[in-house]
Amino acid sequence: MKDLWHGGTIYTMTDENDRVEAVLVEHGKILEVGAFEKLKVQADTFHDLKGATMYPGFVDSHLHIIGHGEKLLRLDLSNATSAEEVLSLVREAAKNTPSDKWLFGEGWNENNFKDKRIPTIQELDAIRTAPILLTRVCHHVLLGNTAALNAGEIHEDSISPAGGKIGRDSNGKLNGLLYEQATSLVNNAIVREGEAYVQNLVEALNYSIDDMLSKGLTGGHSEDMSYFGKYTNPLTAYERVIGEKHHFRVNLLRHHTVFEEMMEANPFYDEPFIEPGAMKIFADGSLGGATAALVEPYCDNPENKGLFIHTDEELEELVKLARKYNEAIAVHMIGDAATEQVLNAIEKYPVPADKRDRLIHCCVLNENLMERITRLSAVVDIQPAFVSSDFPWVIERLGENRLEYAYAWKKMLDRGIMCSAGTDAPIEDIDPLLSIYAAVERKKPGAQHEGYIPEEKLTRFEAIRAYTYGSAQAIGKEAVRGFIKPGYDADFSIFNRDLFEGSSEDMLEAIAVKTVVAGRVVFER
């Protein structure tokens, strides 16, 4: 059966403003594009867009899909504006949480609090004696009560692990905060095994993918393999959800702690919908948690330069391990010191000729680092919404002198660096239109200013292309995904209005009306 898509505006994204009247599809692939009158004679069925606008499938190039689903199911603290509001929300949630269950909350951000005060461990202990675990918006910091810390065998005499920190108050007492590798002490204490647990992951995954499809996303590059017990737990959830319910494309990054085990086991991947991805490594933390590794100290905390997750030697060994299996690496690096550490390693051990490394975030760079990146076979995974979330507080953290190369995505594109776009959900809102707006305007929607570091604004074409062609480049699929042209996968994101027309605020009013993966309508409003 040959399907013909027509009756609206169809952007191929091969060049700016390049449009076609109709697209002929068979067996999940694009056969031909061109004039409706020419193609209609070949079609068996017709899909009238009724004036809607169609793009190549939008793909979130970096997120945590199961984590996004868990956020949808858990206590949401992302809109709290004070420590008192966080405590009130936790107190209310505790009434409906059985005493033998953990209470999980997601998304608190003290930078949104007027006084920047974080709830204390004593305040959480007063709410319940059973474990409370609240994840900061960056997912690099946890706040727990005494029961949660005890579960992770963290006591007053505990020593911070390498690459992490156990938080303490001014008297040297535990304050409930855990940074970077110290978060694993508690996370590893949570029971993550058995069929019931896998079903919980299936539920979270269903919620997440349903939400993504409703926003026009046809796929995502996700990192989930090391957070849910054995890697077989999340992998089984993906097989059940995508194999049995969804047409959806996911590229699964493999965290370094499970990478070799997965490579040796060589589990089944239901390609082209479930694909194996690069080795995931964390080089540093976050700017919000003041754990991103910087060359110079934080301006608002001159004693702090952040944290390296690995020593130089440890990082090199991980890169060598990836290369042993002919694989690329995908590295989280926020600060300039972390980026320097990673570039040193991958320059010493280059990526295989048929692969691309992925440099995730790269929020703080300098001229030397930017120049070195241009010489690599690498894609930078950018998160435009970080600008609207991190400014203006990040100016105090970095200082004016470092802003020229902060969130500098326009410089990257102008120098020919490949960029893919995503949200790092559940860190940021998963809606691609919010990210595209942030890339174009460099501010929160409705904010009455020109945008932060306006010279780094992207055009709408550049921003949308990072979600389509850029995401395909990130996994070496640009010959079959990211454009609407013959031979490419028939993945389409269809919105009720043209994202290139009207104001940027008008773009935010658009909604996905249909999402198509491999020629099949998987979401219809």
Salt bridges, closest charged atoms under 4 A:
ASP3 OD2 - HIS47 NE2 3.87
GLU26 OE2 - HIS27 NE2 3.80
GLU32 OE2 - LYS38 NZ 3.29
GLU37 OE1 - LYS40 NZ 2.88
GLU70 OE2 - ARG74 NH2 3.62
GLU84 OE2 - ARG117 NH2 2.67
GLU92 OE1 - LYS95 NZ 3.20
GLU106 OE2 - ARG74 NH1 2.95
GLU106 OE1 - HIS139 NE2 2.97
GLU110 OE1 - ARG136 NE 3.00
GLU123 OE1 - ARG117 NH1 3.21
GLU156 OE1 - ARG168 NH1 3.54
GLU180 OE1 - HIS140 ND1 2.88
GLU195 OE2 - ARG240 NH1 2.82
ASP210 OD2 - LYS245 NZ 3.17
ASP210 OD1 - HIS246 NE2 3.35
ASP211 OD2 - HIS68 NE2 2.81
ASP211 OD1 - LYS215 NZ 2.63
GLU223 OE1 - LYS280 NZ 3.06
GLU260 OE2 - LYS324 NZ 3.31
GLU261 OE2 - LYS230 NZ 3.01
GLU275 OE2 - LYS477 NZ 3.96
GLU275 OE2 - ARG481 NH2 2.68
ASP284 OD1 - HIS332 NE2 3.61
ASP300 OD2 - ARG397 NE 3.03
GLU316 OE1 - LYS348 NZ 3.30
GLU317 OE2 - LYS320 NZ 3.19
GLU327 OE1 - ARG254 NH2 3.06
GLU327 OE2 - LYS355 NZ 3.50
GLU347 OE1 - ARG372 NH2 2.79
ASP357 OD2 - ARG323 NH2 2.75
GLU367 OE1 - ARG415 NH2 2.84
GLU371 OE2 - ARG375 NH1 3.52
ASP381 OD2 - ARG358 NH2 3.10
ASP414 OD1 - LYS410 NZ 3.91
ASP424 OD1 - HIS62 NE2 3.25
ASP424 OD1 - HIS64 NE2 3.13
ASP424 OD2 - HIS361 NE2 3.69
GLU441 OE1 - LYS457 NZ 3.96
GLU456 OE2 - LYS411 NZ 2.54
GLU462 OE2 - LYS410 NZ 2.91
GLU478 OE2 - ARG356 NH2 2.67
ASP489 OD1 - LYS29 NZ 2.64
ASP489 OD2 - ARG249 NH2 3.72
ASP489 OD2 - ARG481 NE 2.90
ASP491 OD2 - ARG249 NE 2.56
GLU524 OE2 - LYS514 NZ 3.64
